Amino acid sequence: MKRPAIYIIPYILVAYAVSTCINPFAPGELDGDPFGSLLGDPTSIEGFYSRFQNAYEIRDTTMYGELIHSDFIFTFRDQDRNVDVSWGRSEELSSTYNLFNQSIDIQLRWNNFISRLTNEDETRSQVVRRFELSVAVRGNETLRTDGSASFLLVRSDSSESWQLLNWRDESDI
């Protein structure tokens, strides 16, 4: 006895529905950075500074590390010895990890731009900006500093995220 086609159609529809089903508990990937608007979109200079601030305040070395260029150099002036002291990316990430690990709260506030020069193709930007930093460490001690930071930001093209290549710290410790 042959079954009429009307009985087969529901089986075909169920098979089709199961094979094309979208699982709401495993949505597809979104284009771009899903945290860009929340944590700062590093494809803009303002977004880079927001992401930098958020990385410090939530003490996230992974987020911070993504902002640091592979050829990064940090420089500060040792006033006691009257010399400039510099280190590279690995020392920066290690010292930042230690800072984040030893602190219980960090508050970073970026203030006014002192200067901001970006090249024509928007792949290099020299930015000097004022900041205030407060670090609460174990034992109820809070360290505070302010000053300015001179950043050289770079990226391969204008659609990429900015990364910090050179940082000259001019804080008032």
N, C-alpha and C positions, 0 to 999 in steps of 0.2 A: 504494500500500500504506500503510495507516494504521499508525502506531506506537501500541502499547498505552500507556495512561496511566502504566504503571509506568516507562517510559523517560523521561517528561517530569518526573516528580516529582523526580529528582535535580537537574535543571537549575533547577527552581523553588527547591529548598532551597539550592543554591549561590548563586543570585541573592539570595535573602533573607539568607543568612549574610554575603555581601559588603556588602550595603547596611546592615546593622546591626552591622558589625564594629567593635570597639573597639580602637583602636591603643594598645598598651601603652607606646609611646614618645611619645605625645601625650595624656596623661591629661587629664581635664576639670579645670576650676578648682575649688578647694576653697573652701568658705565661710570667711570670716574671714581672719585674718592667719596664713599658714603658719609664720611665724617667731615668732609670739607667745610660745609656750612656751619657745623657745630664747633669744630676745633680750629678752623682757619684753613683757607685754601692757599697752599704755598705757591700757586701759579701767579698770585699777585703779591706785591711787596707787603701790603697791609696784612694779607692772609698769612704770609710767611711769619711776620711778627706775632700774629695771633697764635699760630701753631707753636712757635718758639715759647711764648708765654705759657700756653697750656701744657706743653711738655714739661716745663719747669714746675708749674703749680700742681700737676697730678703726678709729678716725679716719674715720668715714663721715658726710660732711656731708649726704647725702640723708636718711639715717635721722635725723640730728640736726634737720634742717630741718622734718621732719614733726611734731616735738614743739614747735615754736615757733609761737605764735599770730601772725596777721598784724598785730595791734596791739601786739606785744611791746615792752617797755621794760626795759632793763638799767640798773641803777644801782649805783655804788660810791662810796665816800668817798675823795677825794683828800686825804690827810692833810697833804701839803706845802702845799697851797693852802687847806685847810680848807673845801672845797666838795664837794657831791655832783656827780658827773658821770654823765650818762645818754646812752644811744643806743637806736636802734630796731632793728627786725628785720634790715634790710639790712646795717647796720653789724655786728650780732651775727653774722650768717652769714658776712660777709666776714672778720671777725677770727677766727672759729672755723676757717674754711677755712685762713687763714694759720697758725694754731696747729697744726692737723692736718698741714699741708704741711711745716712746719719741724721737726716733732718726729719722732723715730724710735720713741718708746714713750711711752704715756700710761697711768698707773695712777690710777684714780679709785675711792675707797672712800666709800660713803655709810655714815655711822654712825648714832647714835641720833637719833630725832625729838625735838626740843626742844618743839615744839608742832605741833598739827594740828587745824585747825578747818574742818569741812566743813558747808556749808549743808544744809538739810533735803532739798531735791530733788537733792542731790549733783551740782550743776553748777558749784560754786565751792569751792575748798579753799585755805586759807592754811596753808602748811607751812613750818616752820623746821627745818632738819636740819643736823647736823654732817657735815663731809666732810674727806677728806685727798686731795690731788692731787699727783702727781709727774709731771713732764714731762721726758723725756730729749730733748735737742736735739743736733743735729750738733755735733761737737767734744767729745763726752763730758761735756758739762755737763748736770747734772740740777737742775731747779728744783722746789722743794717748797713747798707751802703747805697750810694747813689753816684751818678756821674754820667758819662756818655760812653757809648760803644760805637766804634767805627767798623762797619761791616762791608766787606766786598762780597756781594751776592752774584752768583753766576748760574747759567743754565745753557743747555745746548741750543734751544730755540725758544721762541716766545710763547709756545704752548706748554712748555715743560715747567716743572716746579723749580723755584729758586732754591739754591743751596749755598751755604755759607762757606766761602773759600778762605777768607782772611778776617780775623777779628782782632782789633786792637782795643784793649780794655783801657779806658781812661776814667776809671771810677775814683771816687774820693773816699778812700778807705781811712 
